[in-house]
Amino acid sequence: MPHLFSPLQIKNIELKNRIAVAPMCQYSAEDGFATTWHTVHYGNYALGGAALITFEATAVSPEGRITPWDLGIWKNEHIEGLKKIVDFIHEYDSVAGVQLAHAGRKASHLRPWEGGAQIASNQPNGWKTVAPSAIPFLETEEAPLELDLAGIEKVKADFKAAAQRAKEAGFKVIMIHAAHGYLLHEFMSPLSNRRTDEYGGSFENRIRLLLEVIENVQSVWAENPLLVRMSSTEWTEGGWNKDDSVALAQILKNKGVDLIDCSGGGNVPRANIPVGPGYQVEYAEAVRKTGILTGAVGLITGVEQANKIIETGQADIISLARQLIRDPFFPLRAAHELGYEVKWASQYERGKW
């Protein structure tokens, strides 16, 4: 059996292979509600054979959206539409997960294909953003409000309520978004967190909100796998780095987190990122040495490349995004190229190689 197709047990679920659909924002929701686009988008990956399909950054509150068109899970009415897609994914032997997110100071923006600019709080569809400190992501943007302690308590409560709704929608995996310059990452980084209270300053204080969010989520999600997506480095002097990530991984493992998805960047607009094939795999490998499961991301495009990462113990799962946009049936093709027989949907069997 190729390493890429070896099953992986995570708490109470078994992934049929090591290929995961990374969260990819679609900016196609209506007031947070899933649309036909989401049904087709996620359903296609189930037919394509991915083991874990993680829904895009799904906002735990309206002010936590990146754009007004983000998927949401901040009200009970969102559950029904999500559940229909989740049920379809599970029907085809894939596992549905959801990334719970709050965009922090990077909220209230236009969609990328509309230019991606910030929508000012006094403009239609705009709102005032929040962050650990009143520092905008870009100098040209409106500064966010610094969260007070009551605001922090609301964030924690919002994540907990969203986790409960995810459970009711039938998701089997939750991923907490602590990467890419969004709220939890903003608290973790000394570049965006200039607080002087118990949520700022030292490493222990800057990770405090993440740990409290995890605790709140676990109070309603104890029996299911809990993942964290982390920016393993900011590629900027004085910012969050690999050593910080390894130290955090040791803490998260002891807190009962099951897997860390090791991405990078997003909190510094002009960081010098050395983009290349598999350029972030080293971070998954370093974090994995703490004894926690990891996911590798970042320009992983080839079948042999993906299989080698698992075979050599650099990571436990491969999270694909752009490659799956280009080739939603990459898992089925990978099995064929590696000479391994996998089950196809009955309706598609006539298309087998």
N, C-alpha and C positions, 0 to 999 in steps of 0.2 A: 504494500500500500504506500503510495507517495505520502510524504510528510504533510503536504498541503491538504490531504484528504483524510488525515487521521482525525477521529472525533475528539472533542475536548469537553470534559465535564467541568462546569462552573456551578458550584453549589447544587441547586436542584434542577438544572437544565443540562442537556447535552447538545453541543453544536455538532452537526454532521460533518463539517469540514472546518478549515481555518480561515475561510474567506468571509469578511464582514463588509457590509455596505456602510461606509463612513457617513456621518450626518452631513447632508448637503442642503443648505437653505434654498428653497424654491420660490419664496416670496409670491405665493399664489393663493394664499388663504383669504377668506372674507370674514372680517371681524374675528379672526382666529380660527374659523371653522375650516376643516378640510374640504377640498373641492374634488371634482372629477379628476383634476390633474394629479392630485395625491394618490387617488385610487390606482390610476394607471402607472404612475411613477414607481410606487412601492410594490405594487402587484407584479410588475415586470421583473423586478429583482428576485421575487420569490420563484417565478417561473424559470429564471436564469440560474438558480441553484445556489445562491449565496446562503450561508448558514445563519448569519445574524444580520438583520436589516434594522439599522438604527435610524429612526425618524430624525429629521432635521431639528435644529435648535427650536425648541417649542417653548414659548414664553410662559412663565409662571405668573405674569401679571401684564396688564396692557402696557404699562410704562417700561416693561422689560423687553419689548419687541425691538428688533433692529429696524424694521420698517413697519408701516401700517398693514402690510400684507403678510406678516409672519404667522406661522401656525401657532395656535394657542391652546393652553390647557388651564386657563385661569378661572373657568366657570364650568359648572356641571353640564351645561348644554353642549359643551365640546365633546363629551364622552361618546355619544352615540355615533357620530361620524368617524371618529378614530377607531372605534370598536369594529366597525364593518371592515375596515382595511386590515386591522390586526387579525381578525378571524380568517380572512382570505390568506394572509401570509402563513398562518399556522396550518391551514388546510393543506398547504403544499410543503410542509415539513421544514420550513424555515422558522426562525425565532424573531419575533418583533420586539424591538427595544425603542426607547424614546430618550432623546437628549433634553433634559430640563435645563432651561437657560434664562438668564437675565442679562441684557445687553449693557447695562450701566451707562457710561458716558457715550457709548457708541450706538445708542438708541436714536429713534426719531430721524431716520434717513430715508431718502428715496431708494428705489431698487437700483441695483448695479446698472441695468440696461437703460435706466433713466438718468444716469450720471452719478448716483450714489451720494449726492450732497446731503448735508444735514438739513432737515426741515426745522426752521426756527419755531420756538415754542408759541409764538404769536401768529403763526401761519396755519391755514387749514391742514389737518392731518398731522400737525406737529404737537409736541409736548415737551415739558421741561425734563431733562434727563437728571439722573442721580449717579453719584460715584463716591468713593471713599474720601476724595478731596476735590475741591473746586478747580480742577485742572482739565481743560478740554483736550481731546485727543489731538486735534489740529489747532494751531494758533488762531485760525480764521473762524473757528466754530464757537458757538455759544457755550460758556462755561457751565458745567453741571452743578447741581446743588450737592453740597456735602451731606451725606446721610447722617442724621442724628441717631441716637440710640433707639428711639421709637421706630425710625425708618428701617434700621437694621433688624429689629424684631419683626417688622412686617415682611421683610425679605425672607427671613427664616420660616415664618408662618406660610408664606406663599409657596415655598418649595415643598413644605410638608403637605399642604393641601393638594398641590399638583401631583405629588407622588401617590396620594390616595386615589386621585382621579385616574392616574395611569394604571393603577391596580384594577380599578373598576372597568377600564377600557380593555383589559386583558393583556397588556404588555407584560412580558416576562423578564425584561431587563430595563433598568434605568441607568442612564449615563448622566452624571452631573457635569455641566459645562464649566470648567475652570480654566479655559484657554482663550487664546486669540484676542486678548484685550477686553473681554467682557467683564461683568461686574466682579465675579469671584477672583478672576485673574488680576483685576485692577487692585483689589485689596492685597493680593499676594506680593505684588511688585513694588519695590521702593521707588520706582520711577513715577508711579501714579498714586501711591499712598503716602501722604505726608502727615498723617494723623499723629496726634500726641496722646491719644487715649489708649485703652486696652486693645484697640483694633489697629494700631499703627506702631511704627518704630522697629521693634525687634522682629526677627523671623517668626518667633512664636506668636507674637501679636498679629502679624500680617496674615498668618494662615488660620487665625482663630475663626473667622466667619465661615470659611470652607468647612472646618471641622464641626462647627455648630450646625451648619446646613446638613452635613452628612448625618449627624446624630438625629436631627429632626426627620429626615427622610427614612432612616433606618427604623424609626419608631413605628412606621406603617409599612415597612418594606423588608422586614428582617429575614424572611425566608427566601427572598429572591436575589439574584445577582445584582450587585451594585458596582458600577464602573465610574471612573472619573477621567475626563479628558483634560489633559494638562499641557500647557506650553512649556516644554522642557527647557527652553532657553529663549531669551529675547534678543540674542546676538547683539547686545549693546552693553558697553562697559557700565558697571554699576547696577545693571538690571538683574532680573531673575536668571539663574544659570543652571547648568547641569548638576553642580554640587547641591544646589537648593532642591532640585527635583529628586535627587537620590535621597536626601534627608527627609523630604516630605513623603516619599514613597514608603520609607520605613515606618513612618507614623501612620500612614493610611492603611498599611498592611495590618498593623496592630489595632486599628479602629474597625477592621472588618470589611474594608473595601476589597473587592475580588479581582479587579483588573484595572490597570491604568493605560489609557490610550495616549501615546506619547507623540504629540504634535509639537508645534513651536510657533513663536512669533505672534504678531497681531496687536501688541500693545505699544509699539514704537513705529511711527509712520515711515521713517526713513532708515530702518535697520538694514544693514548690509548682510543679506542672507545668501549663503553659498549654495544656491539651488543646483541640484544635479540628481541623477538617478539614486534613489534610496538615501537621500541626504539627511534624513532624520532617524534612520534605523539605529544609529549608534546610541541614541537616547533611550530607545526601547530596550536595547541590550544592557545599558548601564543600570537602568531602573530595575530590570529583571533580576539582576544580581542580588537585589535585596530580598528575593524570595517571593515577590508578587508577580502575578501574570501580567503580561504587557501586550499592547497592540502596536504594530509598526505602521507608519504612514509616510507619505512623501515620495512622489514619483516612482512608485512601484508599478511597473507596467507589464513586465514579462512573466510568463509562467514559470520558467526555471528560476528567475530572480526571486519570485515569491516563495517557491518551494525551498530554495536554499536558505532563506531567512528562517523558516521554521526548522529545517533540518539541522542547522548549525546552532540553534538555541538562542538566536538573537531576539526572538519575540514568539508569542504564542498564537496570535492571530494577525492577519494582514487586513488592514482597513483600506479599502479602495474607494476612490471618489471619481475623479476625472476619467480614469480608465473604464469604470463601469458606465459612465455616461456614453463613452464611445462604443463600449461593448458590454451591454447588460448581461450577455450570456457568457461572459468570461469564465465563470466557474465550470460551465459545461464544456467549453473549449479547452480549459486547462486539464480537466479530467481526460479528455480525448488525447491531448498531446502527451500526457504522462502515462497513457495506456491503462487508465483505471475506469472501470464501469460504474456509472452513477445512474440513479433513477431520474428519468425525465417525466414531466407532466404527460399523462396519457395522450392528451390532445396534440402534443408536440413530438411524439415519438417518431413520426414519419420524417422528421428533420434531422435525426441523429446521423452523425458521421459514420 
